[in-house]
Amino acid sequence: EGKRTHAFLAFERLWGSRGDEHPIPAPGVFGLPGASSWNFKYVPVYTVAGGFSHDLGGFFITSNFNGYGRNRSLRSGIAPQLWADIGAGYKNGQMRHALSVRNVTDQAVMFPEYVRQRVVETVPLYTGRRLEYTFEYRF
């Protein structure tokens, strides 16, 4: 097996609540007369993702990162967030071993709670750094 390198980069800009407001039909729902709902109001305006992998013989290394731009929840703002993963491993035929560090930046990645907004503002998508070992056999 020879050397192979792969990389990707993705960037997205989204206007989440533009033209997406819908009136709640029954007045007084959730205690808010004339309230509205949105499908995409609380999504980040900017998202970015990227990754890299390199094979050298039977060994490989990988890394990727994800980021959210500034966001908001029902009553507050959520700061921009960036987190990354790295990994290395060995593959031979149908067998593959990998050791990865997830959330190497140790970022508490928060996103708005869409369902219980009156009670919970944000929930964590990732918290803390973790080490993962993966064994894969394809047959």
N, CA and C atoms as a LAMMPS dump frame, in Angstrom:
ITEM: TIMESTEP
0
ITEM: NUMBER OF ATOMS
417
ITEM: BOX BOUNDS ff ff ff
-5.0000000000000000e+02 5.0000000000000000e+02
-5.0000000000000000e+02 5.0000000000000000e+02
-5.0000000000000000e+02 5.0000000000000000e+02
ITEM: ATOMS id mol type element x y z
1 1 1 N 0.834 -1.188 0
2 1 2 C 0 0 0
3 1 3 C 0.871 1.24 0
4 2 1 N 0.439 2.237 -0.718
5 2 2 C 1.224 3.45 -0.828
6 2 3 C 0.694 4.558 0.068
7 3 1 N 1.229 5.736 -0.18
8 3 2 C 0.812 6.915 0.574
9 3 3 C -0.46 7.475 -0.051
10 4 1 N -1.411 7.826 0.77
11 4 2 C -2.627 8.484 0.309
12 4 3 C -2.991 9.561 1.307
13 5 1 N -3.399 10.699 0.796
14 5 2 C -3.824 11.81 1.64
15 5 3 C -5.202 12.265 1.181
16 6 1 N -6.073 12.509 2.131
17 6 2 C -7.419 13 1.854
18 6 3 C -7.69 14.18 2.777
19 7 1 N -8.421 15.156 2.266
20 7 2 C -8.776 16.321 3.081
21 7 3 C -10.126 16.855 2.619
22 8 1 N -10.823 17.546 3.521
23 8 2 C -12.068 18.208 3.146
24 8 3 C -12.244 19.458 3.994
25 9 1 N -13.024 20.388 3.481
26 9 2 C -13.383 21.608 4.187
27 9 3 C -14.79 21.981 3.755
28 10 1 N -15.643 22.27 4.72
29 10 2 C -17.027 22.656 4.43
30 10 3 C -17.381 23.89 5.25
31 11 1 N -18.053 24.815 4.623
32 11 2 C -18.479 26.05 5.273
33 11 3 C -19.932 26.299 4.907
34 12 1 N -20.728 26.707 5.883
35 12 2 C -22.152 26.946 5.635
36 12 3 C -22.595 28.245 6.281
37 13 1 N -23.419 28.995 5.591
38 13 2 C -24.045 30.219 6.102
39 13 3 C -25.541 30 6.002
40 14 1 N -26.253 30.19 7.108
41 14 2 C -27.682 29.912 7.152
42 14 3 C -28.422 31.05 7.84
43 15 1 N -29.448 31.531 7.213
44 15 2 C -30.338 32.516 7.829
45 15 3 C -31.522 31.724 8.367
46 16 1 N -31.407 31.269 9.609
47 16 2 C -32.337 30.31 10.167
48 16 3 C -33.767 30.747 10.308
49 17 1 N -34.038 31.971 10.735
50 17 2 C -35.429 32.331 10.991
51 17 3 C -36.018 33.22 9.906
52 18 1 N -35.288 33.48 8.853
53 18 2 C -35.795 34.341 7.787
54 18 3 C -36.951 33.639 7.063
55 19 1 N -38.159 34.195 7.195
56 19 2 C -39.33 33.634 6.527
57 19 3 C -39.806 32.33 7.114
58 20 1 N -39.381 31.998 8.31
59 20 2 C -39.694 30.696 8.903
60 20 3 C -40.648 30.811 10.095
61 21 1 N -41.149 31.989 10.397
62 21 2 C -42.021 32.168 11.554
63 21 3 C -43.435 31.71 11.222
64 22 1 N -44.022 30.951 12.16
65 22 2 C -45.386 30.454 11.998
66 22 3 C -46.166 30.764 13.271
67 23 1 N -47.346 31.4 13.144
68 23 2 C -48.134 31.674 14.354
69 23 3 C -48.667 30.376 14.959
70 24 1 N -48.676 30.328 16.27
71 24 2 C -49.276 29.183 16.965
72 24 3 C -50.783 29.419 16.925
73 25 1 N -51.563 28.467 16.389
74 25 2 C -52.977 28.718 16.105
75 25 3 C -53.852 29.014 17.322
76 26 1 N -53.585 28.372 18.442
77 26 2 C -54.461 28.561 19.598
78 26 3 C -53.863 29.616 20.52
79 27 1 N -54.538 30.764 20.734
80 27 2 C -54.009 31.768 21.661
81 27 3 C -53.837 31.175 23.057
82 28 1 N -52.808 31.589 23.714
83 28 2 C -52.572 31.138 25.084
84 28 3 C -51.735 29.888 25.182
85 29 1 N -51.334 29.284 24.06
86 29 2 C -50.472 28.107 24.116
87 29 3 C -49.147 28.513 24.76
88 30 1 N -48.687 27.747 25.711
89 30 2 C -47.468 28.021 26.467
90 30 3 C -47.568 29.342 27.223
91 31 1 N -48.771 29.812 27.475
92 31 2 C -48.945 31.045 28.237
93 31 3 C -48.581 32.303 27.472
94 32 1 N -48.445 32.214 26.164
95 32 2 C -48.081 33.378 25.354
96 32 3 C -49.16 33.636 24.306
97 33 1 N -50.03 34.595 24.539
98 33 2 C -51.043 34.886 23.516
99 33 3 C -50.381 35.397 22.244
100 34 1 N -50.832 34.895 21.122
101 34 2 C -50.264 35.315 19.851
102 34 3 C -48.827 34.866 19.652
103 35 1 N -48.423 33.739 20.217
104 35 2 C -47.038 33.265 20.133
105 35 3 C -46.719 32.743 18.735
106 36 1 N -45.44 32.642 18.451
107 36 2 C -44.968 32.122 17.171
108 36 3 C -44.021 30.954 17.406
109 37 1 N -43.826 30.177 16.369
110 37 2 C -42.835 29.094 16.426
111 37 3 C -41.975 29.165 15.171
112 38 1 N -40.784 28.548 15.248
113 38 2 C -39.834 28.522 14.147
114 38 3 C -39.248 27.128 14.04
115 39 1 N -38.893 26.742 12.844
116 39 2 C -38.189 25.481 12.663
117 39 3 C -36.679 25.656 12.785
118 40 1 N -36.151 26.804 12.347
119 40 2 C -34.714 26.976 12.237
120 40 3 C -34.184 28.217 12.94
121 41 1 N -34.941 28.803 13.834
122 41 2 C -34.522 30.053 14.472
123 41 3 C -33.246 29.887 15.294
124 42 1 N -33.056 28.766 15.931
125 42 2 C -31.954 28.588 16.87
126 42 3 C -30.799 27.769 16.303
127 43 1 N -30.608 27.799 14.998
128 43 2 C -29.451 27.124 14.404
129 43 3 C -28.314 28.131 14.267
130 44 1 N -27.059 27.69 14.305
131 44 2 C -25.944 28.628 14.15
132 44 3 C -25.967 29.283 12.768
133 45 1 N -25.577 30.543 12.711
134 45 2 C -25.516 31.252 11.436
135 45 3 C -24.389 30.675 10.579
136 46 1 N -23.243 30.378 11.196
137 46 2 C -22.102 29.821 10.482
138 46 3 C -21.738 28.462 11.067
139 47 1 N -21.414 27.515 10.2
140 47 2 C -20.819 26.258 10.634
141 47 3 C -19.628 25.973 9.722
142 48 1 N -18.621 25.339 10.278
143 48 2 C -17.442 24.977 9.506
144 48 3 C -16.987 23.587 9.962
145 49 1 N -16.494 22.81 9.021
146 49 2 C -15.968 21.48 9.338
147 49 3 C -14.811 21.201 8.394
148 50 1 N -13.838 20.461 8.871
149 50 2 C -12.708 20.102 8.04
150 50 3 C -12.051 18.846 8.557
151 51 1 N -11.291 18.216 7.71
152 51 2 C -10.622 16.997 8.131
153 51 3 C -9.466 16.646 7.23
154 52 1 N -8.635 15.731 7.719
155 52 2 C -7.419 15.336 7.037
156 52 3 C -7.11 13.899 7.426
157 53 1 N -6.694 13.11 6.47
158 53 2 C -6.191 11.765 6.785
159 53 3 C -5.004 11.47 5.878
160 54 1 N -4.085 10.686 6.396
161 54 2 C -2.887 10.332 5.629
162 54 3 C -2.536 8.878 5.928
163 55 1 N -2.389 8.107 4.873
164 55 2 C -1.985 6.704 4.984
165 55 3 C -0.522 6.588 4.62
166 56 1 N 0.19 5.772 5.368
167 56 2 C 1.588 5.481 5.068
168 56 3 C 1.794 3.998 5.322
169 57 1 N 1.725 3.232 4.254
170 57 2 C 1.778 1.786 4.419
171 57 3 C 0.533 1.317 5.155
172 58 1 N 0.723 0.552 6.2
173 58 2 C -0.405 0.071 6.981
174 58 3 C -0.844 1.021 8.081
175 59 1 N -0.136 2.114 8.272
176 59 2 C -0.47 3.068 9.33
177 59 3 C -1.242 4.253 8.759
178 60 1 N -1.99 4.926 9.613
179 60 2 C -2.727 6.108 9.182
180 60 3 C -2.873 7.08 10.35
181 61 1 N -3.032 8.335 10.004
182 61 2 C -3.355 9.372 10.989
183 61 3 C -4.568 10.145 10.474
184 62 1 N -5.359 10.655 11.388
185 62 2 C -6.547 11.406 11.016
186 62 3 C -6.727 12.587 11.96
187 63 1 N -7.402 13.586 11.473
188 63 2 C -7.821 14.697 12.329
189 63 3 C -9.035 15.348 11.686
190 64 1 N -9.877 15.928 12.516
191 64 2 C -10.984 16.718 11.993
192 64 3 C -11.372 17.764 13.017
193 65 1 N -12.055 18.79 12.534
194 65 2 C -12.526 19.84 13.426
195 65 3 C -13.914 20.277 12.991
196 66 1 N -14.657 20.798 13.93
197 66 2 C -15.992 21.333 13.689
198 66 3 C -16.118 22.638 14.441
199 67 1 N -16.89 23.548 13.906
200 67 2 C -17.101 24.822 14.581
201 67 3 C -18.477 25.376 14.309
202 68 1 N -19.023 26.012 15.314
203 68 2 C -20.299 26.715 15.198
204 68 3 C -20.031 28.185 15.446
205 69 1 N -20.652 29.037 14.666
206 69 2 C -20.589 30.463 14.929
207 69 3 C -21.501 30.83 16.082
208 70 1 N -21.54 32.103 16.374
209 70 2 C -22.413 32.616 17.432
210 70 3 C -23.843 32.143 17.181
211 71 1 N -24.541 31.854 18.26
212 71 2 C -25.895 31.326 18.171
213 71 3 C -26.718 31.913 19.304
214 72 1 N -27.973 31.616 19.345
215 72 2 C -28.811 32.074 20.445
216 72 3 C -29.756 30.968 20.871
217 73 1 N -30.196 31.082 22.091
218 73 2 C -31.25 30.223 22.594
219 73 3 C -32.434 31.128 22.894
220 74 1 N -33.405 30.64 23.596
221 74 2 C -34.63 31.41 23.813
222 74 3 C -34.363 32.732 24.522
223 75 1 N -33.508 32.721 25.553
224 75 2 C -33.296 33.929 26.347
225 75 3 C -31.862 34.429 26.365
226 76 1 N -30.928 33.717 25.775
227 76 2 C -29.525 34.149 25.866
228 76 3 C -28.771 33.789 24.597
229 77 1 N -27.508 34.205 24.541
230 77 2 C -26.656 33.89 23.413
231 77 3 C -25.724 32.735 23.738
232 78 1 N -25.236 32.091 22.69
233 78 2 C -24.271 31.005 22.827
234 78 3 C -23.024 31.436 22.058
235 79 1 N -21.886 31.431 22.719
236 79 2 C -20.631 31.872 22.111
237 79 3 C -20.212 30.924 20.984
238 80 1 N -19.364 31.396 20.066
239 80 2 C -18.824 30.499 19.036
240 80 3 C -18.079 29.33 19.68
241 81 1 N -18.074 28.192 18.986
242 81 2 C -17.488 26.977 19.538
243 81 3 C -16.654 26.267 18.483
244 82 1 N -15.55 25.675 18.906
245 82 2 C -14.69 24.922 18.01
246 82 3 C -14.168 23.705 18.76
247 83 1 N -14.246 22.537 18.144
248 83 2 C -13.706 21.334 18.775
249 83 3 C -13.053 20.466 17.705
250 84 1 N -12.14 19.596 18.134
251 84 2 C -11.359 18.796 17.192
252 84 3 C -11.118 17.393 17.73
253 85 1 N -10.879 16.47 16.809
254 85 2 C -10.555 15.077 17.121
255 85 3 C -9.274 14.711 16.378
256 86 1 N -8.47 13.824 16.959
257 86 2 C -7.28 13.303 16.285
258 86 3 C -7.234 11.789 16.493
259 87 1 N -6.562 11.106 15.6
260 87 2 C -6.473 9.66 15.743
261 87 3 C -5.32 9.087 14.942
262 88 1 N -4.968 7.858 15.267
263 88 2 C -3.93 7.115 14.558
264 88 3 C -4.29 5.642 14.631
265 89 1 N -3.777 4.898 13.679
266 89 2 C -4.102 3.482 13.693
267 89 3 C -3.272 2.67 12.729
268 90 1 N -3.644 1.4 12.661
269 90 2 C -2.963 0.429 11.818
270 90 3 C -4.012 -0.429 11.139
271 91 1 N -3.809 -0.704 9.851
272 91 2 C -4.719 -1.601 9.136
273 91 3 C -3.923 -2.63 8.355
274 92 1 N -4.486 -3.82 8.323
275 92 2 C -3.845 -4.925 7.622
276 92 3 C -4.96 -5.8 7.068
277 93 1 N -5.117 -5.777 5.764
278 93 2 C -6.184 -6.563 5.146
279 93 3 C -7.554 -6.085 5.618
280 94 1 N -8.311 -7.014 6.167
281 94 2 C -9.674 -6.707 6.617
282 94 3 C -9.712 -6.179 8.051
283 95 1 N -8.583 -6.1 8.71
284 95 2 C -8.522 -5.719 10.123
285 95 3 C -7.999 -4.294 10.274
286 96 1 N -8.568 -3.59 11.228
287 96 2 C -8.165 -2.2 11.468
288 96 3 C -8.24 -1.899 12.966
289 97 1 N -7.177 -1.299 13.495
290 97 2 C -7.121 -0.825 14.873
291 97 3 C -6.986 0.693 14.832
292 98 1 N -7.704 1.392 15.69
293 98 2 C -7.599 2.857 15.722
294 98 3 C -7.667 3.346 17.166
295 99 1 N -6.861 4.337 17.47
296 99 2 C -6.869 4.996 18.773
297 99 3 C -7.12 6.478 18.505
298 100 1 N -8.162 7.025 19.122
299 100 2 C -8.567 8.403 18.848
300 100 3 C -8.738 9.189 20.136
301 101 1 N -8.46 10.466 20.056
302 101 2 C -8.782 11.396 21.132
303 101 3 C -9.909 12.271 20.604
304 102 1 N -11.07 12.117 21.192
305 102 2 C -12.24 12.9 20.785
306 102 3 C -12.306 14.163 21.632
307 103 1 N -12.671 15.244 20.982
308 103 2 C -12.777 16.549 21.646
309 103 3 C -11.456 16.913 22.326
310 104 1 N -10.383 16.825 21.559
311 104 2 C -9.044 17.1 22.094
312 104 3 C -8.957 18.527 22.648
313 105 1 N -9.783 19.427 22.157
314 105 2 C -9.804 20.814 22.639
315 105 3 C -10.522 20.946 23.979
316 106 1 N -11.13 19.867 24.455
317 106 2 C -11.836 19.84 25.743
318 106 3 C -12.917 20.919 25.822
319 107 1 N -13.584 21.156 24.7
320 107 2 C -14.629 22.176 24.603
321 107 3 C -15.973 21.594 25.038
322 108 1 N -16.696 22.327 25.868
323 108 2 C -18.086 21.96 26.17
324 108 3 C -18.935 22.559 25.061
325 109 1 N -19.359 21.728 24.12
326 109 2 C -20.104 22.191 22.95
327 109 3 C -21.588 22.225 23.307
328 110 1 N -22.153 23.432 23.278
329 110 2 C -23.552 23.621 23.676
330 110 3 C -24.404 23.947 22.46
331 111 1 N -25.648 23.485 22.495
332 111 2 C -26.598 23.9 21.472
333 111 3 C -27.945 24.132 22.134
334 112 1 N -28.799 24.952 21.525
335 112 2 C -30.079 25.29 22.151
336 112 3 C -30.972 24.069 22.284
337 113 1 N -31.718 24.022 23.345
338 113 2 C -32.722 22.977 23.538
339 113 3 C -33.97 23.428 22.793
340 114 1 N -34.372 22.695 21.796
341 114 2 C -35.479 23.098 20.943
342 114 3 C -36.85 22.739 21.508
343 115 1 N -36.933 21.712 22.312
344 115 2 C -38.224 21.19 22.744
345 115 3 C -38.667 21.788 24.074
346 116 1 N -37.816 21.798 25.075
347 116 2 C -38.189 22.242 26.425
348 116 3 C -37.631 23.627 26.706
349 117 1 N -37.85 24.568 25.814
350 117 2 C -37.216 25.873 25.928
351 117 3 C -37.658 26.653 27.157
352 118 1 N -38.764 26.367 27.713
353 118 2 C -39.216 27.093 28.893
354 118 3 C -38.48 26.622 30.149
355 119 1 N -37.855 25.453 30.07
356 119 2 C -37.196 24.87 31.233
357 119 3 C -35.677 24.827 31.055
358 120 1 N -35.215 24.327 29.915
359 120 2 C -33.798 24.11 29.664
360 120 3 C -33.373 24.996 28.495
361 121 1 N -32.353 25.821 28.692
362 121 2 C -31.873 26.726 27.636
363 121 3 C -30.972 26.019 26.629
364 122 1 N -29.951 25.321 27.124
365 122 2 C -28.986 24.65 26.254
366 122 3 C -28.673 23.265 26.822
367 123 1 N -28.228 22.4 25.933
368 123 2 C -27.781 21.07 26.345
369 123 3 C -26.421 20.808 25.698
370 124 1 N -25.563 20.02 26.341
371 124 2 C -24.237 19.77 25.763
372 124 3 C -24.279 18.698 24.68
373 125 1 N -23.616 18.975 23.58
374 125 2 C -23.436 17.981 22.531
375 125 3 C -22.217 17.124 22.862
376 126 1 N -21.137 17.772 23.285
377 126 2 C -19.927 17.107 23.748
378 126 3 C -19.487 17.773 25.044
379 127 1 N -18.978 17.004 25.958
380 127 2 C -18.352 17.549 27.156
381 127 3 C -17.112 16.727 27.446
382 128 1 N -16.039 17.395 27.705
383 128 2 C -14.81 16.706 28.086
384 128 3 C -14.105 15.999 26.948
385 129 1 N -12.902 15.61 27.227
386 129 2 C -12.041 14.893 26.297
387 129 3 C -12.182 13.404 26.586
388 130 1 N -12.104 12.571 25.533
389 130 2 C -12.181 11.126 25.77
390 130 3 C -11.278 10.376 24.798
391 131 1 N -10.805 9.242 25.245
392 131 2 C -9.935 8.373 24.466
393 131 3 C -10.752 7.169 24.017
394 132 1 N -10.669 6.836 22.718
395 132 2 C -11.441 5.713 22.178
396 132 3 C -10.525 4.762 21.415
397 133 1 N -10.744 3.466 21.617
398 133 2 C -10.066 2.447 20.832
399 133 3 C -11.133 1.742 20.01
400 134 1 N -10.848 1.539 18.725
401 134 2 C -11.8 0.864 17.84
402 134 3 C -11.09 -0.26 17.124
403 135 1 N -11.739 -1.421 17.114
404 135 2 C -11.264 -2.561 16.345
405 135 3 C -12.335 -2.86 15.294
406 136 1 N -11.901 -3.039 14.058
407 136 2 C -12.853 -3.307 12.98
408 136 3 C -12.337 -4.471 12.15
409 137 1 N -13.236 -5.371 11.836
410 137 2 C -12.912 -6.465 10.939
411 137 3 C -14.023 -6.551 9.905
412 138 1 N -13.686 -6.424 8.665
413 138 2 C -14.677 -6.483 7.574
414 138 3 C -14.677 -7.879 6.958
415 139 1 N -15.862 -8.438 6.812
416 139 2 C -15.97 -9.752 6.167
417 139 3 C -17.115 -9.782 5.202
